[in-house]
Amino acid sequence: MSPFIHVLILNWRSPEMTLRAMEATLAEMEGLDGFVTLLDNDSQDGSFERLLTATFDLPRVRVVQTGHNGGFGAGNNHGILTPLPSRPKVDYWYIQNSDSFPKPGAIRTLVKYLEAQPRVGIAGSQLVDEEGVPQQTQFRFPSILSELEGAARTGPISRLLSRHAVPFPLLREDQPVDWLAGASMLIRASLLESIGLFDERFFLYFEETDLCRRARLAGFETHFVKASVVTHGGSVSTGMQEWTRVPEYWFDSRLHYFAKNHGPLYAAGATAAHVAGGLIHRLRCLVTGKAPADPPGFLRHLIRHDLSALLPAAARERRNAKNVPAHR
C-alpha cells in the first residue's frame, strides 16, 4: 500500500503565489497518494475567497481558514489537526512555503528517502533561487559560540569557530544535519505523534529549529536530500530581505528558543555573546569605513528586549529555588 502524503501550504496575503505553488505541487503529486490543503492564515484581504474560487473543482485540494494569524507553526498545526472528510491515515506531512515550487521528482524523492530510512524523521530539499543557484538552508543548532561567530562576522573568529557556525557549508550530497529550513520539509507522521506539533509560541523563525531539536532528542534524524530540488523565492511573505528594522517577533522567537531548550542563564549568555560579537563587528566597520551589516539600532533592540524578558525569568527561577511565593 502506497504512503499517504498530506501537503500543507500556508498563505498570508499572497494568493496568486500560493496558487502557483499548489499547481507545481499537484503536478508532482501525480501517481502519489495524497492531498493538498491550502491554509489561509487570516489574511483578511480576500485571499481566502480567491483560493476557494480557484480550487472549487479540484478534487485533491481543500482550502481551510485558520481564523487567526498565529504564525507559521500555528497555521500548519491547524492544518494537521483539521482532518480530511474521508479521514485517511497520513503517513507523511509535506510542509511547503507559498513561495516554494517543487521541481520534477522533488516530493517523490523525499518520500522514497524516508521510506528507505526508518531512523530519519525529517527530510528537506535543496532550495535554489529562480536562476538555480543553491540557497543556504542546512544548519547547525544555535549555541553561545555560534552567536559570537555569527555576530562578529570576522575572519579569524569565523575560522576558529567554524565547527560552531550555524550555516553548514553548501552540501554536495545527502547527509544528516541539525535542522533545515521549513520551506520544503517532509515529516514522518509518527514523529509528530511522538514529539507533538510545532511550538506555537514561535510566531515566525526558530520553529523548525525547535522541531528538529525535539526530533533529535526523541531519536529521529533530520537529513538533507540533495536530489530533491525546490525553487524558493526566499521570505517573500515576511519581507525579510527588505527589513530596515528587525521585528519584535524575531527577538521573541530567538530568546524563546534559547530559554526553552537551554534555560534562562544560557539564553543570557547567548545574548552576551551576540552583543560581544556585534561590538567586534562594529569596531571592524569603524576601521574599514564600512556600514554594519545589521539594521540600525539592532544591538540596542536586542539588549533591551532580552533584559526585559530575562530579568523577570531569573527572578522567578530564584523564587522557585528558594520556594518563596511570588505573592502574599
Backbone bond lengths (Angstrom), bond angles and torsions (degrees), N, CA, C in turn:
res aa  C-N    CA-C-N  psi(-1)  N-CA   C-N-CA  omega(-1)  CA-C   N-CA-C  phi
1 M - - - 1.462 - - 1.528 109.61 -
2 S 1.323 117.45 130.33 1.460 120.98 -176.03 1.524 110.32 -75.23
3 P 1.338 117.54 147.35 1.464 120.28 -179.27 1.534 111.43 -69.45
4 F 1.317 115.05 151.50 1.462 120.83 179.40 1.527 108.66 -99.98
5 I 1.344 115.65 125.35 1.472 121.87 -178.40 1.517 108.94 -110.43
6 H 1.306 116.59 125.37 1.461 121.04 177.16 1.536 107.66 -109.59
7 V 1.329 115.74 116.49 1.460 122.59 -178.13 1.523 109.62 -92.44
8 L 1.330 116.03 133.04 1.461 121.97 176.17 1.525 108.89 -118.11
9 I 1.347 116.53 123.76 1.457 121.79 176.26 1.521 107.54 -122.89
10 L 1.318 116.24 116.78 1.461 122.15 -175.43 1.526 109.83 -92.43
11 N 1.317 115.41 125.79 1.468 121.17 179.77 1.518 110.82 -108.97
12 W 1.339 114.94 137.88 1.458 120.38 168.40 1.522 107.98 -143.39
13 R 1.339 114.28 100.02 1.462 122.57 175.25 1.527 113.46 58.53
14 S 1.320 116.46 34.73 1.473 120.58 175.54 1.528 109.14 -145.16
15 P 1.351 118.64 56.65 1.469 120.80 -171.99 1.532 113.80 -63.02
16 E 1.329 118.39 -38.17 1.458 119.66 -178.20 1.522 111.01 -66.24
17 M 1.315 116.25 -41.07 1.454 119.89 177.62 1.529 110.51 -66.34
18 T 1.331 116.71 -40.87 1.458 120.74 178.17 1.519 111.25 -60.51
19 L 1.324 117.06 -39.78 1.465 120.59 178.90 1.525 111.29 -67.72
20 R 1.324 117.52 -35.60 1.468 119.66 176.22 1.526 110.34 -66.49
21 A 1.337 116.26 -40.06 1.467 119.86 177.10 1.524 110.29 -63.15
22 M 1.334 116.57 -41.49 1.468 121.23 178.58 1.520 111.03 -61.58
23 E 1.340 117.76 -43.84 1.468 121.01 -179.28 1.523 110.94 -62.00
24 A 1.336 117.19 -42.40 1.462 120.32 177.82 1.524 110.71 -63.00
25 T 1.324 116.18 -38.17 1.463 120.49 -179.26 1.523 111.81 -70.81
26 L 1.331 117.52 -42.34 1.460 119.93 178.83 1.525 111.29 -60.57
27 A 1.327 116.73 -37.39 1.463 119.39 176.97 1.526 110.79 -62.72
28 E 1.341 116.60 -37.22 1.462 120.67 -179.73 1.526 112.82 -78.86
29 M 1.334 117.08 -16.71 1.459 120.68 179.83 1.525 112.27 -86.27
30 E 1.328 118.12 -4.17 1.469 120.46 177.29 1.527 109.42 -57.64
31 G 1.318 116.54 127.15 1.459 120.99 -179.91 1.518 113.91 86.31
32 L 1.329 117.43 -6.80 1.457 121.49 176.67 1.533 109.17 -105.95
33 D 1.307 115.92 148.16 1.458 121.35 177.98 1.525 108.21 -87.53
34 G 1.325 116.84 116.40 1.456 117.17 -178.04 1.506 113.29 178.72
35 F 1.325 114.28 -172.45 1.459 121.93 -173.34 1.523 108.12 -151.31
36 V 1.343 116.38 157.05 1.459 122.39 179.30 1.521 108.99 -122.21
37 T 1.324 116.25 128.39 1.456 121.62 174.03 1.519 109.07 -115.09
38 L 1.341 115.55 124.47 1.457 121.49 173.03 1.526 107.29 -95.68
39 L 1.310 116.24 125.35 1.457 122.15 -176.39 1.520 109.42 -110.58
40 D 1.327 116.84 113.84 1.459 118.54 174.44 1.520 108.47 -89.56
41 N 1.336 114.65 121.04 1.466 120.41 -172.98 1.532 110.88 -89.98
42 D 1.362 114.46 55.59 1.460 121.49 176.73 1.526 111.77 58.03
43 S 1.358 116.01 49.36 1.466 120.88 -177.09 1.523 112.79 -63.46
44 Q 1.340 116.83 -36.52 1.463 122.72 179.80 1.532 112.42 57.45
45 D 1.349 115.82 33.97 1.464 119.87 178.75 1.531 111.62 -132.15
46 G 1.342 116.47 16.83 1.457 120.66 -176.26 1.510 114.20 91.08
47 S 1.325 117.58 -0.51 1.470 120.97 -179.27 1.524 111.90 -59.08
48 F 1.331 116.07 -46.54 1.458 120.21 -176.78 1.525 110.57 -59.03
49 E 1.321 117.06 -46.58 1.459 121.48 -179.96 1.526 110.57 -64.75
50 R 1.317 117.05 -39.77 1.476 120.31 179.03 1.525 110.60 -63.50
51 L 1.311 117.36 -42.67 1.462 121.12 179.43 1.530 110.84 -65.65
52 L 1.323 116.86 -41.27 1.470 120.41 178.23 1.524 111.19 -61.08
53 T 1.312 116.83 -45.96 1.462 121.46 -178.10 1.522 111.42 -62.73
54 A 1.324 115.96 -40.77 1.463 120.49 -175.48 1.521 113.23 -75.45
55 T 1.332 118.36 -17.76 1.465 120.54 -173.00 1.525 114.03 -119.72
56 F 1.340 118.22 6.86 1.466 119.52 -170.83 1.522 113.19 -61.16
57 D 1.351 118.00 -25.56 1.467 120.04 -177.94 1.525 112.67 -107.16
58 L 1.329 118.01 16.95 1.467 121.57 179.51 1.526 109.04 -99.43
59 P 1.329 118.51 112.11 1.473 120.74 -172.48 1.523 114.50 -68.92
60 R 1.332 117.71 -21.06 1.462 119.59 -176.87 1.528 112.53 -103.52
61 V 1.329 116.26 17.67 1.469 120.04 -176.59 1.524 109.23 -133.06
62 R 1.318 115.97 140.07 1.463 120.99 169.87 1.523 107.81 -133.17
63 V 1.317 115.89 158.39 1.461 122.81 176.90 1.520 108.08 -118.29
64 V 1.318 116.13 130.03 1.465 122.04 -177.30 1.520 108.56 -124.51
65 Q 1.312 116.75 133.93 1.463 122.67 174.54 1.525 108.36 -94.43
66 T 1.336 116.77 120.16 1.467 119.17 -179.04 1.518 111.37 -73.05
67 G 1.337 117.39 -26.54 1.458 120.88 178.21 1.508 115.17 80.58
68 H 1.349 116.79 -2.94 1.469 119.43 -177.46 1.521 107.87 -162.09
69 N 1.325 117.60 128.55 1.459 120.98 177.76 1.519 109.30 -84.70
70 G 1.331 115.09 82.93 1.455 120.39 178.73 1.512 113.34 -92.13
71 G 1.350 117.00 5.77 1.450 120.31 179.43 1.524 112.76 100.92
72 F 1.326 114.74 -172.99 1.463 122.14 -174.31 1.526 112.21 -63.43
73 G 1.312 116.85 -51.56 1.454 120.21 -176.82 1.512 112.72 -64.94
74 A 1.331 116.71 -45.58 1.465 120.48 -178.76 1.521 111.33 -64.51
75 G 1.336 116.64 -39.13 1.459 119.64 178.93 1.514 112.18 -63.34
76 N 1.328 117.10 -46.00 1.459 120.07 179.00 1.527 111.71 -68.56
77 N 1.326 117.18 -36.41 1.466 119.40 175.27 1.524 111.05 -59.11
78 H 1.325 116.58 -39.22 1.463 120.41 179.22 1.527 109.98 -59.75
79 G 1.335 115.98 -42.55 1.462 119.24 178.48 1.513 112.81 -65.47
80 I 1.325 116.69 -38.55 1.460 120.66 179.98 1.528 110.84 -66.68
81 L 1.325 116.07 -36.54 1.460 120.66 -175.15 1.525 113.64 -87.24
82 T 1.335 117.43 -8.07 1.463 120.90 178.28 1.523 108.68 -96.05
83 P 1.320 119.14 102.87 1.471 121.00 -172.21 1.521 112.10 -69.99
84 L 1.323 114.84 152.08 1.461 120.38 172.23 1.525 109.20 -72.09
85 P 1.339 117.97 153.84 1.469 120.39 -178.86 1.527 113.62 -55.94
86 S 1.341 116.37 -38.71 1.464 119.46 -178.42 1.521 112.76 -82.94
87 R 1.344 115.53 -7.24 1.463 122.20 178.38 1.538 113.70 50.42
88 P 1.335 118.65 51.96 1.466 118.92 175.11 1.529 110.56 -72.52
89 K 1.303 116.11 154.94 1.456 119.97 175.80 1.522 108.75 -76.50
90 V 1.317 116.66 121.91 1.466 121.63 179.39 1.524 108.95 -84.71
91 D 1.325 115.94 128.65 1.464 120.98 175.89 1.517 112.10 -94.41
92 Y 1.341 115.86 -36.30 1.463 120.53 -178.95 1.526 109.92 -139.18
93 W 1.342 114.94 140.85 1.453 122.10 171.58 1.521 108.23 -104.40
94 Y 1.323 116.60 125.46 1.466 120.48 176.45 1.522 107.87 -104.85
95 I 1.334 116.05 112.00 1.461 122.42 179.47 1.525 107.42 -92.62
96 Q 1.322 115.86 122.05 1.457 121.08 -174.65 1.520 110.21 -133.28
97 N 1.331 116.81 131.16 1.458 120.37 174.79 1.526 110.66 -71.65
98 S 1.317 115.77 156.73 1.460 119.65 178.00 1.521 112.39 -71.23
99 D 1.338 117.63 -13.67 1.470 120.74 175.93 1.524 111.66 -107.62
100 S 1.332 116.31 26.60 1.471 122.35 178.99 1.524 109.57 -116.64
101 F 1.337 116.02 132.25 1.459 121.44 -173.64 1.533 109.07 -129.63
102 P 1.343 116.81 102.80 1.464 119.66 -177.57 1.520 112.47 -61.12
103 K 1.328 115.93 134.80 1.463 121.66 173.50 1.527 108.80 -84.65
104 P 1.342 117.29 167.42 1.475 119.67 -176.84 1.528 113.30 -51.12
105 G 1.322 115.33 126.41 1.461 121.92 177.25 1.512 115.26 84.38
106 A 1.338 118.56 -1.00 1.469 120.51 -172.87 1.528 112.29 -61.67
107 I 1.328 117.42 -48.83 1.464 120.23 -177.44 1.515 110.76 -73.15
108 R 1.338 116.51 -43.59 1.464 119.96 179.83 1.527 111.23 -58.69
109 T 1.336 116.82 -37.59 1.464 121.20 179.79 1.524 110.91 -63.77
110 L 1.320 117.17 -41.65 1.464 120.02 178.49 1.525 111.33 -65.45
111 V 1.337 116.37 -41.36 1.462 120.14 179.32 1.523 110.65 -62.46
112 K 1.323 116.96 -47.21 1.472 120.49 179.17 1.523 111.00 -60.26
113 Y 1.319 115.67 -38.26 1.464 119.81 -178.84 1.529 110.62 -63.76
114 L 1.322 117.17 -48.30 1.466 119.05 -179.58 1.525 112.22 -69.69
115 E 1.326 117.15 -32.71 1.468 119.76 176.18 1.523 111.03 -61.69
116 A 1.339 116.27 -32.62 1.463 120.35 -177.18 1.522 112.98 -91.81
117 Q 1.345 117.65 -10.27 1.467 121.15 -174.58 1.533 109.44 -127.32
118 P 1.324 117.82 83.18 1.474 120.13 -174.38 1.522 114.68 -63.50
119 R 1.325 118.64 -20.80 1.459 120.54 -179.74 1.524 112.18 -84.32
120 V 1.325 116.99 -11.08 1.462 120.96 -179.66 1.525 108.79 -90.10
121 G 1.321 116.30 124.30 1.456 120.22 -178.86 1.517 113.41 -97.36
122 I 1.338 116.53 -26.42 1.462 121.99 -176.74 1.518 109.00 -136.16
123 A 1.336 116.19 132.73 1.465 121.50 176.33 1.518 108.39 -128.46
124 G 1.334 116.06 134.96 1.456 120.47 -177.78 1.506 112.33 -125.87
125 S 1.320 115.59 155.78 1.458 123.04 -173.98 1.527 112.41 -86.83
126 Q 1.332 114.20 165.86 1.455 121.64 165.21 1.523 107.51 -81.56
127 L 1.311 116.66 113.89 1.457 121.04 178.02 1.528 109.31 -88.64
128 V 1.327 115.71 137.43 1.462 121.35 178.74 1.528 108.54 -130.78
129 D 1.332 116.15 156.52 1.458 118.39 175.83 1.529 109.60 -82.00
130 E 1.316 117.15 -175.82 1.459 120.77 -174.05 1.522 112.65 -66.34
131 E 1.319 117.19 -17.72 1.467 121.14 176.69 1.521 112.13 -95.98
132 G 1.336 116.76 4.07 1.457 120.73 177.97 1.511 115.10 86.05
133 V 1.327 117.53 9.18 1.466 120.79 179.36 1.525 109.43 -80.24
134 P 1.344 118.52 126.83 1.466 120.47 -178.53 1.522 112.21 -60.38
135 Q 1.338 116.16 140.61 1.456 122.93 175.82 1.522 109.92 -100.36
136 Q 1.324 115.80 153.99 1.464 121.25 177.92 1.518 109.05 -80.94
137 T 1.325 116.51 105.39 1.472 120.33 -176.36 1.532 112.32 -135.55
138 Q 1.346 117.21 14.82 1.456 121.15 178.76 1.526 107.53 -119.98
139 F 1.340 116.00 130.86 1.452 118.30 -166.52 1.529 113.15 -140.45
140 R 1.348 113.91 161.25 1.467 122.22 166.86 1.530 108.68 -94.96
141 F 1.326 115.23 161.43 1.454 118.74 176.61 1.532 110.06 -68.33
142 P 1.337 118.19 140.90 1.469 120.66 177.88 1.524 111.46 -64.29
143 S 1.333 115.15 150.57 1.462 121.81 179.60 1.527 108.62 -150.31
144 I 1.315 116.70 176.19 1.464 120.16 175.84 1.518 110.28 -59.60
145 L 1.321 117.47 -44.59 1.464 120.20 -178.34 1.525 111.71 -68.73
146 S 1.321 117.03 -34.29 1.467 118.55 177.64 1.529 110.84 -68.31
147 E 1.344 116.97 -33.05 1.459 120.17 177.02 1.533 110.57 -64.45
148 L 1.313 116.72 -42.06 1.463 120.38 177.40 1.522 110.93 -63.65
149 E 1.330 116.48 -47.72 1.466 120.52 -178.00 1.519 111.98 -63.28
150 G 1.336 116.07 -46.43 1.452 119.67 -175.98 1.510 113.37 -67.33
151 A 1.340 117.36 -34.10 1.458 120.68 -178.60 1.523 112.33 -80.65
152 A 1.341 117.40 -32.17 1.471 120.65 -176.90 1.529 111.82 -71.69
153 R 1.338 116.22 -38.66 1.473 120.26 178.66 1.529 111.38 51.18
154 T 1.312 115.66 43.59 1.459 121.54 -175.45 1.523 109.17 -126.57
155 G 1.332 116.04 131.40 1.456 121.94 -173.63 1.513 115.58 -48.58
156 P 1.332 119.99 -55.00 1.467 119.97 -177.75 1.530 112.93 -59.48
157 I 1.348 116.97 -41.63 1.463 119.83 179.79 1.525 110.19 -68.82
158 S 1.331 117.51 -41.62 1.469 120.49 179.71 1.518 111.34 -63.80
159 R 1.323 117.29 -38.63 1.476 119.24 177.83 1.521 110.96 -67.61
160 L 1.332 116.47 -41.05 1.466 120.34 -179.39 1.521 111.72 -65.16
161 L 1.349 116.23 -35.98 1.466 120.97 -175.10 1.525 112.05 -109.19
162 S 1.318 117.39 25.65 1.473 120.58 -174.45 1.526 112.76 -58.69
163 R 1.327 117.60 -33.26 1.467 120.35 -179.77 1.521 112.76 -73.24
164 H 1.330 116.12 -10.60 1.461 120.57 -178.94 1.524 112.33 -108.04
165 A 1.326 117.95 -7.16 1.462 120.67 -179.53 1.518 109.94 -61.76
166 V 1.329 117.59 138.20 1.464 120.72 -177.41 1.525 112.07 -63.22
167 P 1.339 120.52 -48.56 1.477 118.59 179.61 1.529 111.52 -72.85
168 F 1.337 116.30 132.44 1.452 120.51 168.12 1.531 108.70 -71.89
169 P 1.343 118.34 153.68 1.461 118.41 164.40 1.524 108.63 -59.22
170 L 1.338 118.09 151.04 1.459 120.44 179.98 1.524 109.99 -53.67
171 L 1.326 116.25 125.50 1.461 121.46 -172.67 1.525 111.15 -87.42
172 R 1.310 115.63 143.05 1.463 121.88 -177.92 1.521 112.94 -103.75
173 E 1.331 116.72 -4.62 1.463 119.62 -178.19 1.530 109.65 -152.45
174 D 1.336 114.89 166.63 1.466 120.18 176.57 1.520 109.55 -62.04
175 Q 1.328 116.66 137.27 1.463 118.96 176.36 1.521 110.59 -168.74
176 P 1.346 115.66 160.74 1.472 119.13 176.62 1.526 110.59 -67.76
177 V 1.312 116.06 145.10 1.461 122.96 173.34 1.525 107.22 -135.62
178 D 1.317 116.42 170.17 1.464 118.65 177.05 1.526 110.60 -73.89
179 W 1.350 115.95 -50.30 1.460 118.91 178.77 1.522 110.32 -153.67
180 L 1.323 114.41 163.17 1.457 122.30 -175.68 1.520 109.45 -130.09
181 A 1.327 115.74 153.65 1.468 120.13 173.44 1.521 109.35 -62.64
182 G 1.335 116.35 141.79 1.464 121.19 -174.37 1.511 114.70 -83.79
183 A 1.336 118.67 15.46 1.466 120.38 -177.68 1.516 112.73 -73.18
184 S 1.321 117.95 -25.03 1.474 123.01 177.06 1.520 107.15 -153.05
185 M 1.317 115.90 96.43 1.464 121.16 -170.50 1.529 109.23 -141.02
186 L 1.315 116.45 122.84 1.463 121.74 175.64 1.524 108.29 -99.58
187 I 1.331 115.97 124.99 1.462 121.76 -174.57 1.525 109.36 -119.40
188 R 1.308 116.11 130.62 1.455 121.42 176.87 1.531 109.64 -66.64
189 A 1.319 117.78 128.56 1.464 120.60 -177.30 1.526 111.52 -60.84
190 S 1.313 116.76 -35.90 1.463 119.72 -179.96 1.525 111.55 -64.86
191 L 1.331 117.11 -26.36 1.460 120.44 176.10 1.527 110.01 -65.73
192 L 1.324 116.72 -48.29 1.465 119.66 179.76 1.521 111.33 -64.78
193 E 1.321 117.02 -34.25 1.465 119.89 175.74 1.524 111.13 -63.61
194 S 1.331 115.60 -28.85 1.458 120.68 -177.60 1.525 112.71 -84.23
195 I 1.330 117.44 -43.24 1.469 120.02 -171.94 1.528 113.67 -108.24
196 G 1.331 117.77 -9.93 1.455 120.29 -176.57 1.523 111.72 94.10
197 L 1.317 116.06 178.21 1.456 122.15 -174.54 1.527 110.65 -89.98
198 F 1.328 115.76 -168.90 1.459 120.24 177.13 1.534 110.22 -60.49
199 D 1.312 116.48 143.84 1.458 121.96 174.37 1.526 107.66 -75.62
200 E 1.327 116.59 113.97 1.463 120.54 -174.07 1.518 113.05 -77.72
201 R 1.305 117.77 -1.14 1.466 119.07 173.89 1.526 111.38 -74.20
202 F 1.332 117.21 -16.24 1.459 121.08 169.71 1.523 107.57 -85.77
203 F 1.325 117.34 116.67 1.465 119.25 176.48 1.521 109.63 -76.06
204 L 1.298 117.25 -54.49 1.469 123.57 174.28 1.530 108.40 -147.58
205 Y 1.322 115.44 142.71 1.467 124.46 179.50 1.526 111.36 76.85
206 F 1.325 114.23 140.68 1.462 126.01 179.03 1.526 113.00 75.23
207 E 1.345 119.52 -5.73 1.463 118.81 179.83 1.520 111.56 -69.82
208 E 1.340 118.66 -40.12 1.455 119.22 177.58 1.528 111.27 -74.01
209 T 1.342 117.26 -28.95 1.467 120.69 174.20 1.522 109.95 -60.96
210 D 1.315 115.75 -46.99 1.460 121.62 179.72 1.521 111.28 -64.75
211 L 1.335 117.33 -41.54 1.461 120.48 179.83 1.525 110.89 -62.58
212 C 1.331 116.92 -44.63 1.467 120.28 179.87 1.522 111.38 -66.38
213 R 1.330 117.37 -33.24 1.458 119.49 177.76 1.522 110.79 -68.86
214 R 1.316 117.06 -41.48 1.459 119.61 176.77 1.523 111.15 -64.68
215 A 1.338 116.52 -35.80 1.461 119.86 176.08 1.523 110.34 -63.06
216 R 1.335 116.82 -43.70 1.468 120.68 178.56 1.519 110.79 -59.26
217 L 1.323 117.09 -44.57 1.466 120.50 -178.90 1.520 111.94 -65.39
218 A 1.343 116.57 -26.14 1.470 120.73 178.94 1.529 112.12 -88.71
219 G 1.326 117.39 1.52 1.462 120.42 176.46 1.515 115.04 95.44
220 F 1.337 118.36 9.33 1.463 122.08 178.28 1.528 110.08 -101.24
221 E 1.325 116.37 139.85 1.458 121.13 177.97 1.530 110.83 -94.42
222 T 1.328 114.97 157.11 1.455 122.65 173.02 1.522 108.05 -115.65
223 H 1.349 117.06 127.82 1.460 120.53 -175.18 1.523 111.64 -123.80
224 F 1.317 114.32 142.35 1.458 122.64 169.12 1.519 108.53 -87.78
225 V 1.346 116.71 130.57 1.474 121.60 -177.92 1.526 107.96 -118.90
226 K 1.311 115.89 103.16 1.459 121.29 -170.50 1.523 113.19 -66.68
227 A 1.339 117.77 -32.01 1.462 120.52 -176.03 1.524 112.82 -72.98
228 S 1.311 117.57 -13.73 1.466 122.00 175.03 1.529 107.48 -90.79
229 V 1.326 116.18 108.11 1.466 120.46 -173.13 1.527 109.61 -114.03
230 V 1.328 115.70 131.65 1.462 122.48 -177.50 1.526 108.81 -133.11
231 T 1.325 116.53 128.48 1.461 120.53 174.11 1.517 108.96 -76.76
232 H 1.335 114.91 130.65 1.471 119.95 -172.80 1.521 109.56 -130.35
233 G 1.340 115.16 128.55 1.456 119.26 -179.44 1.516 113.54 -71.25
234 G 1.327 116.68 -35.01 1.453 119.98 176.84 1.505 114.48 92.85
235 S 1.349 116.76 85.80 1.478 123.12 173.63 1.522 113.00 55.37
236 V 1.337 116.37 42.02 1.460 119.87 -179.04 1.528 110.88 -66.07
237 S 1.325 117.53 -46.20 1.468 120.37 -176.74 1.519 112.22 -65.91
238 T 1.340 117.50 -37.30 1.468 120.26 -176.47 1.514 112.42 -85.31
239 G 1.354 118.11 -18.50 1.459 120.72 -178.30 1.516 113.09 67.59
240 M 1.343 118.09 26.99 1.457 121.81 -174.59 1.521 112.83 -57.83
241 Q 1.332 116.50 -35.29 1.457 119.83 -176.42 1.528 112.05 -65.96
242 E 1.336 116.98 -21.34 1.468 120.46 -178.03 1.525 112.97 -107.18
243 W 1.347 117.44 12.42 1.458 119.10 -178.33 1.531 111.20 -59.87
244 T 1.312 117.21 128.99 1.463 122.08 168.11 1.525 110.07 -104.75
245 R 1.297 115.94 -12.81 1.463 122.54 174.54 1.519 107.73 -146.63
246 V 1.314 116.43 128.80 1.468 120.79 -179.01 1.529 108.37 -70.48
247 P 1.334 118.13 127.07 1.471 120.06 -176.44 1.524 112.43 -69.93
248 E 1.309 114.44 157.16 1.461 121.25 -177.13 1.530 111.45 -58.40
249 Y 1.330 116.97 -35.73 1.465 118.21 -176.14 1.519 112.31 -65.36
250 W 1.338 118.70 -26.75 1.478 120.13 176.36 1.530 109.45 -66.41
251 F 1.326 117.25 -45.71 1.470 120.82 178.00 1.526 110.63 -63.16
252 D 1.337 116.85 -40.95 1.464 120.55 177.78 1.530 110.89 -59.03
253 S 1.327 116.24 -47.28 1.464 120.47 -176.40 1.522 111.70 -67.24
254 R 1.334 116.40 -42.98 1.464 119.72 179.53 1.523 110.95 -60.11
255 L 1.332 116.55 -48.35 1.459 119.82 -178.73 1.520 111.75 -66.16
256 H 1.330 116.65 -39.54 1.470 119.33 179.27 1.520 110.60 -62.73
257 Y 1.331 117.55 -38.51 1.471 119.77 179.56 1.529 110.60 -60.35
258 F 1.331 116.76 -49.98 1.464 119.42 -177.30 1.528 111.32 -67.78
259 A 1.327 117.62 -44.37 1.462 119.87 -177.56 1.523 111.65 -67.43
260 K 1.328 117.07 -40.08 1.462 120.43 -179.49 1.523 111.59 -66.12
261 N 1.323 116.77 -44.32 1.465 121.10 -171.59 1.517 114.38 -90.83
262 H 1.343 116.70 -19.92 1.468 118.69 -176.07 1.518 113.96 -133.70
263 G 1.324 118.36 -7.96 1.454 120.80 179.71 1.527 112.27 96.97
264 P 1.359 116.90 158.88 1.462 120.90 -175.70 1.526 114.10 -64.53
265 L 1.338 118.44 -33.46 1.465 119.59 179.09 1.527 111.09 -66.22
266 Y 1.315 115.80 -41.97 1.468 119.31 176.85 1.525 109.64 -64.50
267 A 1.332 117.25 -41.64 1.456 120.73 178.83 1.524 110.76 -59.08
268 A 1.339 116.65 -41.48 1.463 120.28 177.27 1.531 110.73 -63.49
269 G 1.332 116.84 -39.47 1.459 120.46 177.28 1.516 112.05 -64.32
270 A 1.347 116.49 -38.44 1.462 120.30 177.91 1.522 111.13 -64.60
271 T 1.331 116.46 -39.79 1.459 120.04 177.91 1.525 110.99 -67.20
272 A 1.331 117.22 -42.23 1.466 120.45 177.59 1.526 110.80 -60.75
273 A 1.342 116.42 -40.46 1.466 120.41 178.74 1.530 110.90 -65.05
274 H 1.337 115.88 -39.39 1.463 119.47 179.27 1.527 110.53 -66.12
275 V 1.319 116.71 -41.74 1.464 120.18 179.02 1.530 110.28 -64.20
276 A 1.339 117.16 -43.89 1.464 120.44 178.49 1.530 110.65 -60.19
277 G 1.342 116.00 -44.87 1.462 119.14 177.78 1.510 111.89 -63.41
278 G 1.339 115.93 -39.96 1.458 119.76 179.56 1.517 112.38 -63.74
279 L 1.331 117.50 -37.47 1.462 120.84 177.70 1.528 110.94 -67.73
280 I 1.327 116.58 -38.35 1.468 119.83 175.49 1.532 110.14 -61.53
281 H 1.310 116.06 -43.95 1.470 120.76 179.43 1.530 110.95 -61.44
282 R 1.331 116.93 -42.72 1.457 119.92 -178.80 1.522 111.95 -69.59
283 L 1.324 117.13 -34.89 1.462 120.12 175.41 1.525 110.49 -63.52
284 R 1.326 115.30 -42.62 1.465 119.25 178.06 1.530 110.71 -63.53
285 C 1.322 116.70 -40.64 1.464 120.21 178.12 1.522 111.39 -64.16
286 L 1.333 116.41 -36.62 1.459 120.67 178.31 1.523 110.80 -63.03
287 V 1.320 116.10 -40.11 1.466 121.25 -179.89 1.521 111.49 -70.71
288 T 1.324 117.37 -41.01 1.468 121.39 -175.29 1.521 113.21 -88.13
289 G 1.335 116.32 -13.53 1.457 119.07 -178.81 1.514 114.84 81.28
290 K 1.317 117.37 11.50 1.462 121.70 178.92 1.531 110.52 -91.84
291 A 1.314 115.60 155.46 1.461 120.47 177.18 1.528 109.91 -79.78
292 P 1.329 119.07 143.59 1.473 120.95 176.31 1.528 111.23 -58.59
293 A 1.333 115.82 148.45 1.465 120.72 -177.40 1.528 112.12 -75.07
294 D 1.327 117.58 -24.72 1.462 120.59 -179.19 1.530 110.57 -76.99
295 P 1.337 116.92 154.93 1.462 119.99 172.74 1.527 110.66 -61.13
296 P 1.328 118.27 154.56 1.474 120.85 179.43 1.535 111.87 -55.74
297 G 1.318 115.19 137.03 1.452 120.81 176.60 1.516 114.90 77.00
298 F 1.339 118.29 9.62 1.463 120.49 -174.71 1.526 112.25 -60.85
299 L 1.332 117.41 -49.93 1.468 119.37 -176.90 1.527 111.85 -63.81
300 R 1.332 117.80 -40.54 1.468 120.24 177.69 1.525 110.50 -61.44
301 H 1.337 115.55 -41.92 1.470 120.34 179.21 1.528 110.33 -63.05
302 L 1.336 116.46 -43.77 1.470 121.27 -179.91 1.521 110.88 -61.40
303 I 1.321 117.34 -47.71 1.464 121.14 -177.78 1.524 110.37 -63.49
304 R 1.336 116.08 -48.43 1.466 119.98 -178.36 1.521 111.03 -62.10
305 H 1.330 117.28 -43.86 1.466 121.24 -178.85 1.522 110.94 -62.25
306 D 1.336 116.36 -50.45 1.461 119.09 -172.22 1.521 112.21 -73.07
307 L 1.333 117.06 -34.34 1.459 118.96 176.23 1.524 110.97 -63.24
308 S 1.323 116.44 -44.15 1.465 119.99 -178.12 1.523 111.51 -65.41
309 A 1.338 117.51 -26.69 1.465 120.75 179.54 1.526 112.50 -90.70
310 L 1.344 117.00 -38.39 1.455 120.19 -172.26 1.525 113.35 -81.49
311 L 1.316 118.64 -32.80 1.467 119.31 -179.28 1.528 112.18 -62.62
312 P 1.345 119.23 -46.44 1.477 118.07 174.51 1.531 112.38 -62.70
313 A 1.349 117.55 -36.30 1.470 120.21 179.50 1.525 110.56 -64.98
314 A 1.343 116.63 -40.53 1.462 120.17 178.88 1.526 110.72 -65.89
315 A 1.334 116.11 -38.47 1.466 119.24 178.22 1.520 111.26 -63.74
316 R 1.340 115.50 -41.96 1.479 118.82 177.64 1.521 110.98 -62.09
317 E 1.337 115.93 -40.86 1.463 119.85 -179.25 1.527 110.77 -63.57
318 R 1.339 116.70 -40.34 1.468 119.52 178.43 1.524 111.12 -66.11
319 R 1.336 116.48 -40.10 1.463 119.74 178.22 1.534 111.00 -62.43
320 N 1.325 115.22 -43.79 1.471 118.94 179.82 1.515 110.91 -62.83
321 A 1.345 115.52 -40.28 1.464 119.10 -178.84 1.534 111.36 -64.17
322 K 1.316 114.96 -35.19 1.476 119.59 -179.08 1.523 112.33 -91.61
323 N 1.352 115.30 -3.95 1.456 121.10 -177.71 1.529 111.06 58.65
324 V 1.334 116.15 39.17 1.461 121.35 179.37 1.535 107.19 -98.76
325 P 1.312 119.22 127.83 1.464 120.58 -179.68 1.521 110.73 -67.06
326 A 1.348 115.37 147.30 1.464 120.75 -179.81 1.520 111.52 -72.41
327 H 1.349 118.17 -27.25 1.451 121.36 -177.85 1.529 108.51 -134.92
328 R 1.303 114.53 156.46 1.462 119.21 175.92 1.519 110.83 -74.37
